[in-house]
C-alpha cells in the first residue's frame, strides 16, 4: 500500500480548515487543528509501537508499559475512543487532552489550553466532521513516506494559518526566508545553547536545527530554549518542536521583559551561544515600570521610552549572551536613527562595540506591517578584523513582489550572506564603517547615511538631443503634409 506523501498530508490538513471556516475566526483555526493533529499523531504512534511489541514479545505489555513509549496514551485519549463519540464530542476531546497531560509530564499545560467544549463555536456535527476527516489519514511512522514529515507539514500549516490570519499572523509567525537569513548569519553549531526570547511558534529554533543538519552537524547535542507570552502560541511551539522530534527543549511561558523565565538554578539569567528573535515592533505597553525595577541588570545602556520597547528586547538579548555569544534580531528601521532615550542606548551599544552588522531588508516582508525592517547582529566576541567597525548591508532592493507581501528569494539570502562572510565593501551594497564615522554622525546608523544607492543621472549630449528633436519635427511636418493631401483629395479642405 502506498505511503502518505507530504503533499497529500499538507492538502488534507489544510482542508480541515475549510470545515471550520465561517464559524471560527481564522486566527483561531490553528489551536483546534494543531490540537487534533497532535492527538491523532500521538495515538497512531502509540498503537503502532504497542502492536510491534505485541508481535515481538508475544504478549500485550506494550499497551500498558509506559517505559516503552515516548508518550503514553491512555485508552480515553486514543483515537478509536474519540472516533466513536456522537454527543459531547468536545468534552471527550478535552478529557483526552487532560489524560495525555496526566500521563506525560512533558505535555503539561500544552493541550489544556485548547477548549473544544464550546458548542456555539464547535457543535457536535462539525466536530464529527473534523474527527472523520482526521480519521482518514494514518499518521503512524510506517505510513509516512519520509522522515520529519509531520514537522514539515506543521510548518506548512503555520504559514497557511498566518496567511489566513493576516495582520494577526505576525504574532506567531516570522516568514521562513527571513528566519533562514538570520540563521545563516549567526551560524549556530552543535553543542551550543540557543535561545529565542520571543519564540512564537518556534520556527527560529527549528531552522537552527535544520542549519546544523545542513552543515553536517548533530543537532541532538543542541539545547533549545525559548519564552512566549501568549498561552496558545506557547502550546503550538511545544507541539511544533515535539512533532519535529525535538524533545530536548525548554520553552517557558511568560513575558520576557516583565518576568524572564529562562533562569538557572542560581535564579540568574541563563547565558547562550546564540540568541535569535523577532520581537514585536515598537511595542507600546512593553513593561517600562517593571524594567525600572529590573533585578538582572539588563538595561545598563538606558531605559527605552514607554511607547517603543525595541531596545528593551535588544538589551535583554545582549544580557543573555555568553562571552562568545552572538545574536540576530529583527528590528524596525527606527531603532537605527531615533533620538532621545533610544539614541543614548544606541550610542552605548556602538561605543562598547557590540554591534557587528546592520542588514537592511525590503519593505512589506512581515505580517501586519509594511514598514521596512533590519537585522541587527550583536557580537560579544568580534574578531580582530571586526573590532571598531560595523558592517552595513543594504538588501532593501532585492526581493520578489508578492500579492500581499514581498518575499526574500534564496538568491537574495545568498547575496547577503556572501557579502557578510566576505566582510568587504561592495559599491552601493555594503560597507565596513569605522566607529569614528558613526560617532561623527551622532551615532545615527541609518543605512542611507553610509551606503549611497542613488543612480547617477546619465549625461545628456545637448547637440545630439537637438539633432534628434529637429529630426522628429521634420518627420511630423512630412506626416502633416501627407495627411493634408489626403484630406484635400476627399474634399474636406480646399
N, C-alpha and C positions, 0 to 999 in steps of 0.2 A: 504494500500500500504506500502511495506517495506521501512523503512527509510535508508538513506545513512549511510554506515558504514565508520569507519576511514580508514580501509584497501582499500575500494573502492575509497574513496576520494584521498588517497595518490597515488594510482595507476593511477587514472585519471589525477591528477595534473602532475605527472612525465611524463605521456605520452605526455603532451603538450610540453615538452622539445624536444621530438623527431620531432615535427613539425618544430621547429626552427633549429634543428641540421643541420650543413653544411653551412648555410648562415650567422650565427652569432657566434661569439666567445663564447665558453661555459661559460666563466666567466661573460658574459653579459646576459645569459638566465634569471637570477633571476629578473633583472629590469623589463622585459616585463611580465613575468609570474606572478610575485607578483602584478604588477600593474593591470593586468586583473582580477586576483583573488580578489583583494581588491574592484575593481569596481563592479564586479558581486555580491560579498557578500553584499556590502552596498545597491545595488539596490534591491536585493531579500529581505533583511530585511526591507527596506523601504516600499516596496509594500505589504509585509506580514502585517506590522503594520497598514498601511493605510486601508487595506481591513478589518482588525479586527475592527478598529474604525468605518468604514462604517457600519458594521453589528451591532455593539453595539449602535451607536448613530443614526442610520437610516439616516445619511447624509454623504457627502463626504469631510467634513472639514479636515479629516486626510490626505488628499492628498496635502493640501497647508498650514496647520498649522505647523510651524517649531518647536514649543514647544512640539509637540507630538513625536518627533524623536530625537535620539542621533545625527544622521547625516541626514540632509535634502538633498534629492536627487532630483534636478530639472529634468524636462522632458528630456532635451537633454543629461542627464547623466544616464538615466535609460536604463537598458539592452535591453528592447524591441526596443528602438530607435537605439542602436548600431547594433542590430541583423539584421535589415532590410537594412543596408547600403551595397552597392555593389561597389561603387567607392569612392576614397579618404577616405578609412576607417581609416587610421592612423590619418588623420586630424580630423575626427569626434571623435576618441578616445581622442585625445589631447584636443579638445573642451569640452568633457565630464569631463576630469580631471580639466580643468580651472573652469568649472561651479561648480564642487564639492568644490573646494578651495574657490571660491567666497561666497558660501553659508555657509561654515563651517570653522570658524577661526582655529579650532584645526588641520585642514588639510593643513594649509597654507604652501606652499613650498614642501609638501610631494609628490605630484603627478606631479607637473610641471617639475620635474627633469627627468621624463621619456618621451622620444620623440618617438612616434610611426610613425611620419610623415617622414620616410626615406624609399622611395620606392626601393632604391637599396638593402637595408637590409630586408625591410618588404614590399614586393609587396602586392597588394590587394588580390591576390589569396591566399597567405599564411595567411594574416590576416583574410580572410573569413573562412579559415580552423580553425584557432585558436578560433575565435568567436563561430563558430558552435560547436567546442569541449567543450568550457565552457558553452554553452547553454544547453548541455546535462545533466548538474548537477544542482539541485536546492539547493541553499545554504541558504535558509530561516531557521530560528530556528526550526520550526516544522518538518523539514525534516532531521535534524541531530540526529543520534542515541545516542549521548552522549554530555554532556556539554564540552566546551573548545575544541571541535573537530577541529575547524578552526585553533586554536593556535597550537595544536599538529601536524596537517598536515603541518602547516607553518614551524615548527621546522624540520620536516622530510625533507621538500623541501630544507631548508637552508643547511642541512647536505649533501643531494644529490648534490646540486649545488657546495658545497665546494669540495666534492669528484671529481666531474667532472672537476672543475677548477684547481685541482692540487695545485701547489705552490701558485697561487693567492687566493686559498681558505682561507689561513691563514690571509688574510687581513680583512675578515669579520666574521670568524667563529673560535671558540675555541672548541675542542672536548668536547662533553657534559659530559663525565665522569670526565674530568679534572675540569670542572666547578662545577660538583656535589661535588667533593672532597673539593674544596676551600670553597664552601658554607657551607659544613658540618663542616669545621674547624672554620670559623668565626661566624657561628650561628646567622644570623640576626633574629630579633624579631619584632613582631608587634609594631607599633608606632615609629619605627626607621626611620631615613632618610638614604637611601642607595645610593651610587654613583658609577658609572663606568666611569672614565675619558677617557677611550679609548673603548667606548661602542660597537663598531662594530654593529652586527645585534641585539643586546640586550639580548642574551642568558643568560648572568650572572644575569641580573635583573629579567628575567623570572624565572630562577631557584631559586633565592632568595625568590620569591613569593611562588613557589612550596614547598620550605623547610618550610616556615612558616605554610602553609596549613598542611603539614605532621606532624607538631608539635601541631596541634590543634589551631593555632593562626588565627587571622583575618587579611589577607593581605590588606584589604581595608583601613586600618589605616597606611599603609606603604607609604612613599614618595620615589619615584624612580627618580633619576636624572642621566644624562649621557651627554657626549660630544663626537662627532665624526667628524673627519675632512673631510672624503670622502662624498660628497653630496648624491650619490646613496645609499651608505651604511646607512647614516643617515635616508634617506627616508624608507629604508627597516626596520630599527629599529623601527621607528614610527609605521609603519604598523604592525609589529610583536606585539608590545605592545597593539595596538588597537584591533587586532584580538584575543588576549588573554583576552580582556575585561578590560585591564589596562589603563583606560582613565586618571587617576590622575598621570601624569608623566611630567617630564621636560627634554627633550632631545635637547641640543643645538648643533649648527654647529660651527666648527672651530677647530683650532689647540690648544690642551690643554696646551702645553708648551709656544708657542708663544703668544697665545691670549685666556686665560682661560675665559669661558663664564658663568660658574656656580658661579655667584656673587649675593650677597644680595643687598638690597636697598642702603646700605652704600658703595657699589662698592668694598667690601672686599670679599675674598674667603668664600663661604658657608662652614660650618663645618658639618661633617657627623658622624653617629654612626658606620657605616660600609662602607668601600671602597673596591672594588673588581675590578681587572683588569688583562688583558693580553696585555701589551704594545708590540709594535714591537721590536723584539730582536735586541739589539745593533744598533739602528738606527743611520745612519751616519749624515744625514742632519736634526738634531733634533731641531735646533734653538739656538745654543750657543750664537750668537750675541745678540739676544733678551733677553736671560736668564741673560746675564751680566748686562742688564738694568732693571731687574725684579723689579717691584714695590710692590710685595706681600711678599717678604722675604722668598721665597720658598727654596732658595739654600744656607742656612746658614752653611751647612756642607762642602760646596765646590762646585766648578764648574766642572761638568763631562767633559771628553775630547771631542773634536769636533767629533770624529769618533765613539762614543758609548754613546747613550742617556739614557741608562738603569737607572742610578741613578738620572737622571732628573725626570723621572716618579716616582721613589720611593720617592724622596723628595717632589714632588708635592702631592703625596698621603698622606704622613705624615703631610704635611701642612694643609690638608683638614680634618684631624681627630679632633673631639672634645676631651675634656679631658678624656672621657671614651671610645674613639673610637678604633676600631681595623680594620686592613686592611689585605687582602690577595692578593698577586701579583705574577704572573708568571714571572720568570727571567731566563736568560741563566746562566749556572754554572759559567761563567767567573766573574760575579759580586762577587762571594764568595772569589776569590783569586787574581784577577788582582791588580797590584800595581799602583803607580803613584797617579793621582788625585782620582781615584776610591778607592784606598787603604785608602786615607785620609778620604774620605766620609764614608767608611765602619767603620773606626776607630771611627769617631764621633757618628755614629749610635749605635755602641756597647757601647761606654763609657757612653752615655746617656740612655742606657738600653731600647732602643725602639724595638730591635729585639727579638721577643718572640720565634720564631721557624723557622727552615730551614728544608724543606722536599724535599729530592732528588727524582726525577721522572725518570722513564725509558726513554731511548733514543727513538727517532723516534715516538713520540706521536703526533707531530704537523704537520700541512700542511706547506710545503715549507722549512722545515729544519729537519735534522735528529739529531741535536745536543741535548745532554741531558739538561734538564731544572730543575728548582727547584721552589718550592713555598716558598716565604718569608712572614712570618706573622709578622706584625708590631702591637705593642700594646702600647697605651698611659696610660693604666690602668692595669698594671700587678698585679697579686695577690702577697701577701707577699711571698708565696712559689716560685713564678716565678722570683721575683726580683733578679738581679745579676746573672741570668742564661739564657742560650739559650738551647732550646730543639731541638736536631738534629735527624732526621729520615732518614735512607737510604732505600727508597722504590724503588730503581732502578732495583731490580731483580724480582719484582713481576708484571707480565703483561701477556697478551696473544698476541702471534705473529699474525700479520695481513698480508695480501698480500702486501699492500703498507705502512701501518703504524702499529705500535704496539697499543694495546688497554688496558686501565685500566679496570679491571673487578670490579664488585661490591664487591667481597671479598677482593680485593686489597685496595679499598677505605675504607672498614670496618676495615681492619687491621691497616691502618694509623690513622684513626680517633680514634679507641680504644686506640692505643698507646699514641696519643696526649692527649686524655681525661684522661688517667691514669697517665701520667706525671711520668713515672718510667723507669729505664734502662731496656733494653732487649738486651742480648748479640748479637752482630753482626747485630743489627737492629736499636736501638735508644738509645740515651744517654742524660742525663742532664749535660750540660757543664757549669762550673763556668766561669765567665768573666775573672777571673785571668788566667785561662788556655788559653783563647782566646788571652789575652794580651801577654802571653808567646810565642804564635805562631804569633806574629806581626799582630794580628787582621785578620789573614787568617782564613776563615770559610769553607774552602774546606772540604767536608764531610769525605773524606778518612783520614783526619788528626785526626778525633775524633772517627770514627767507623771502626774497623778493620774487614773487611768481608772476609779476606783470609781464606781458609780452611787449617787446619793443615794436613800436609802430614802424611799418615799412616806409622807407624814404621814398618820397614822390619825385619822379622826374617831371618837372613842370613842362619843359619843352615837348616831351613825348605826350603828356596829357593834353596839351593844347592841340597838338597834331591830331590826336585821336578825336578830340572834340570837333575840329574842323571837318574831319572825315565823316563823322556822324551827321553833321549839319548838311554836308553835300548829299549824303545818302537820303536824308529827309527831304531835301529840295527836289531830288530826282523823283522820289516816290510821289510827292505832291503834284509835280508836273505831269506825271503819268496818269494819276487819278483825275486831274483836271481835264486831260484829254478825253478820258472815258466819259466823264460827265457831259462834256461838250457834244460828243457823238450821240449821246442819249437824249440831248435836248434839254438837260437840266440847267445848263448855263449857256450864255450867248458868247 
